[in-house]
Amino acid sequence: MAFFIEIFIRGRLTIINYLNVGDSMESFKMSVDEAVDFLKENLEVHDTLEISYNRIFAEGEVLNIDFSKYFDEPGFKILVSLDADSINPTIEIDVYEIKDDLIEYTIYHKNGEEIYVSIVD
């Protein structure tokens, strides 16, 4: 079963359109922080993640998700093994650090579900 989720961010307001194949489209509103929390709640280890932020595009398997506190602040870091032949194919992405530069991401769950998020400023 395929899922399609699109998030549009205009200022501080986010509109989410959710489409489950065969179902009707629904819209939701949330803040930018809630959009990041959406990623936090739906991403699992061993999912494949495609993420674009600033001028970076990364695609690969999620090896670890870290919610530890850093300098007494909550953290959200993702360790991704890139689908590429490079010197260091594993990167760590600090989602809270890049959230203002986030453009889009797609989560491919192990069970075949797909979630696409596009952020428009």
Secondary structure as a PSIPRED ss2 file (coil, helix, strand):
# PSIPRED VFORMAT (PSIPRED V4.0)

   1 M C   1.000  0.000  0.000
   2 A C   1.000  0.000  0.000
   3 F E   0.000  0.000  1.000
   4 F E   0.000  0.000  1.000
   5 I E   0.000  0.000  1.000
   6 E E   0.000  0.000  1.000
   7 I E   0.000  0.000  1.000
   8 F E   0.000  0.000  1.000
   9 I E   0.000  0.000  1.000
  10 R E   0.000  0.000  1.000
  11 G C   1.000  0.000  0.000
  12 R C   1.000  0.000  0.000
  13 L E   0.000  0.000  1.000
  14 T E   0.000  0.000  1.000
  15 I E   0.000  0.000  1.000
  16 I E   0.000  0.000  1.000
  17 N E   0.000  0.000  1.000
  18 Y E   0.000  0.000  1.000
  19 L E   0.000  0.000  1.000
  20 N E   0.000  0.000  1.000
  21 V C   1.000  0.000  0.000
  22 G C   1.000  0.000  0.000
  23 D C   1.000  0.000  0.000
  24 S C   1.000  0.000  0.000
  25 M C   1.000  0.000  0.000
  26 E E   0.000  0.000  1.000
  27 S E   0.000  0.000  1.000
  28 F E   0.000  0.000  1.000
  29 K E   0.000  0.000  1.000
  30 M E   0.000  0.000  1.000
  31 S C   1.000  0.000  0.000
  32 V H   0.000  1.000  0.000
  33 D H   0.000  1.000  0.000
  34 E H   0.000  1.000  0.000
  35 A H   0.000  1.000  0.000
  36 V H   0.000  1.000  0.000
  37 D H   0.000  1.000  0.000
  38 F H   0.000  1.000  0.000
  39 L H   0.000  1.000  0.000
  40 K H   0.000  1.000  0.000
  41 E H   0.000  1.000  0.000
  42 N H   0.000  1.000  0.000
  43 L C   1.000  0.000  0.000
  44 E C   1.000  0.000  0.000
  45 V C   1.000  0.000  0.000
  46 H C   1.000  0.000  0.000
  47 D C   1.000  0.000  0.000
  48 T E   0.000  0.000  1.000
  49 L E   0.000  0.000  1.000
  50 E E   0.000  0.000  1.000
  51 I E   0.000  0.000  1.000
  52 S E   0.000  0.000  1.000
  53 Y E   0.000  0.000  1.000
  54 N C   1.000  0.000  0.000
  55 R C   1.000  0.000  0.000
  56 I E   0.000  0.000  1.000
  57 F E   0.000  0.000  1.000
  58 A E   0.000  0.000  1.000
  59 E E   0.000  0.000  1.000
  60 G E   0.000  0.000  1.000
  61 E E   0.000  0.000  1.000
  62 V E   0.000  0.000  1.000
  63 L E   0.000  0.000  1.000
  64 N E   0.000  0.000  1.000
  65 I E   0.000  0.000  1.000
  66 D E   0.000  0.000  1.000
  67 F C   1.000  0.000  0.000
  68 S C   1.000  0.000  0.000
  69 K E   0.000  0.000  1.000
  70 Y E   0.000  0.000  1.000
  71 F C   1.000  0.000  0.000
  72 D C   1.000  0.000  0.000
  73 E E   0.000  0.000  1.000
  74 P E   0.000  0.000  1.000
  75 G C   1.000  0.000  0.000
  76 F C   1.000  0.000  0.000
  77 K E   0.000  0.000  1.000
  78 I E   0.000  0.000  1.000
  79 L E   0.000  0.000  1.000
  80 V E   0.000  0.000  1.000
  81 S E   0.000  0.000  1.000
  82 L E   0.000  0.000  1.000
  83 D C   1.000  0.000  0.000
  84 A C   1.000  0.000  0.000
  85 D C   1.000  0.000  0.000
  86 S C   1.000  0.000  0.000
  87 I C   1.000  0.000  0.000
  88 N C   1.000  0.000  0.000
  89 P C   1.000  0.000  0.000
  90 T E   0.000  0.000  1.000
  91 I E   0.000  0.000  1.000
  92 E E   0.000  0.000  1.000
  93 I E   0.000  0.000  1.000
  94 D E   0.000  0.000  1.000
  95 V H   0.000  1.000  0.000
  96 Y H   0.000  1.000  0.000
  97 E H   0.000  1.000  0.000
  98 I H   0.000  1.000  0.000
  99 K H   0.000  1.000  0.000
 100 D H   0.000  1.000  0.000
 101 D H   0.000  1.000  0.000
 102 L E   0.000  0.000  1.000
 103 I E   0.000  0.000  1.000
 104 E E   0.000  0.000  1.000
 105 Y E   0.000  0.000  1.000
 106 T E   0.000  0.000  1.000
 107 I E   0.000  0.000  1.000
 108 Y E   0.000  0.000  1.000
 109 H C   1.000  0.000  0.000
 110 K C   1.000  0.000  0.000
 111 N C   1.000  0.000  0.000
 112 G C   1.000  0.000  0.000
 113 E C   1.000  0.000  0.000
 114 E E   0.000  0.000  1.000
 115 I E   0.000  0.000  1.000
 116 Y E   0.000  0.000  1.000
 117 V E   0.000  0.000  1.000
 118 S E   0.000  0.000  1.000
 119 I C   1.000  0.000  0.000
 120 V C   1.000  0.000  0.000
 121 D C   1.000  0.000  0.000
